[in-house]
Amino acid sequence: MKEKIIRINRTLFELEVGILIFGVACQFFVFLTKDKAGYSLGLWLGILTAAVSAFHMWWSLDRALDFPEKEAVKSLSTHNILRYGFIVAVFALIAISGKANPLSAFLGIMGLKASAYMHFITQKVSKKIYGGEDVPAPVKEPADGQDM
């Protein structure tokens, strides 16, 4: 299992772990509501949407890096629209079905944003799985007027 996880991009892994941690933390508050099933279903549909969106974001960025600048901008814009369309479609299905709570789904989707803010926590999990820091130390630049 560890080999499978290591093949995943480290930043994507950290983002996905953060989304999952956020979902688990929010789930504790769902137990305080009257409609536990509706709120829980909405939350986890939102968490799933956030996880799929994070993967799509990584995939489209990774793919666009191989294109020239103008094509990359066009590709990223197209994929952003597709991703937002997917999120709107999920909201529409949740609202139409009436089985899940749309506000808790929105909270789950915000797990993508919360995960970015929890980077210092998810990085600790990542270091345990991937090992030490894989980012090289910054190169020291010479002071003004000095040659290397």
N, C-alpha and C positions, 0 to 999 in steps of 0.2 A: 504494500500500500504506500509506503514511504517513497518508493521509486516513482509511482504514478503521480504523487503530489509534487515531487521535485521537478517533473517534466512540465508542470504548469508554471507559467510566468510568475515570478515571485511577487510582483506588485499586484497582479490580479488575485493571487492567492490571499494576500493581506487584505485586499478590498472585500473579497468574498467572506473571509473569516469575520471581518468587522460587521458586515451585513448580518451574518448569522448571530453574532454576539448581541447586536442591537435587537434582533428579533426575539431572542430568548429573554432579554431584559424587559422588553415591552410585554411579553407574554405574561409576566408576573402581574402586571396591572390589569390585564384582561380578566383575571380571576375576581376583580373587584366590581365587574359590571354585571348587569342582569342577564343580558344576551351573550353569554360566554361563547356559544358556538358561532354566532354571526360575527362577533368582533374578532375571534380567533381566526376564523376562515378568511376574513378580510385582511387581517394582519399578515398571515402567511402567504396569501396571494400577492400582497404587496412586496413581501420579502422575496418571493420567487421572481416577481417582476424586476425588482432591483438587482437581483443576482444575474438574471438574463441580460438586463441592460448593461451591467458592468462587463460581462463577457463580450457583448456586442461592441461596447465602447473600446475595449482592448483590441478586439479583432479588427475593427475598422481603422483604428490608429496604426496598428502594426502593418496592416495592408497598405495604408496610405503613405507610409514612409518610403515605399519603393517607387512611388510615382514622382514625376516632376511637380514643381510647386503648384501650378494652375490646376492640374489634374487632381492633386492631393486635396486642395481646397474644395473642389467640386465633389470629390468622393466623400470627404468628411461631412460636407453640408447635406448631401443626399442621405448619408447614414444617420445623421442627427435627426432629420425629418422622419426617417423610417422608425427610429427608436422612439421618438415622441408620439408618432402614430400608434405604435404598439402599446405604449402606456395609456393613451386615450382609449384605445380599443379595450384594454383590460378594464379601465374604469367604466366604460359603457356596458360591458358584459356584467360587471358587478352590480351596477345600478339597475339594469334591466332585470337581472335574476332575482334581486331582493333577498338573496340568501346570505350574503356577506355584507358587512358594513363598509361603505365607501370611505369613510373617514379613517377607519383603521387600516384600510388598504393604502390610503395616502401616507399614513404614518409608516407603514412597511416600506413603501417606495422611498421615503425620506431616509431609510436605512443606508442608502447609497451615499447620501451626504454625511450622515452621522459616522459612517465607516471611514470616510476621508479624515474626519476630525479625530478619530480614534487610532490614528496611525501609530502613535507611540505604544499602544497596547498590542495591536496586531503585529507590529514589528518584533515584539518579544516572542510571540508565538512562532513567527516565521524564522527567527534565529534558531529556535529549538529544532525545527524541522530541517531547514536548509543549512544550518551551520552558521559560522561567523559572517560578518558583514561582507557582501560581495561588491560593494562600491569602493573603488580605489580611493586612497587619500588624495586630497586636492594637490595639484602641482603648485609649488611655491614659485611665485613670479619674482624676478629680480627687482630690486629697488630702482628707482629712476636713475638713468645714467650709468648703470652698472651692466656689464656683459655677463652672460652666463658662463 
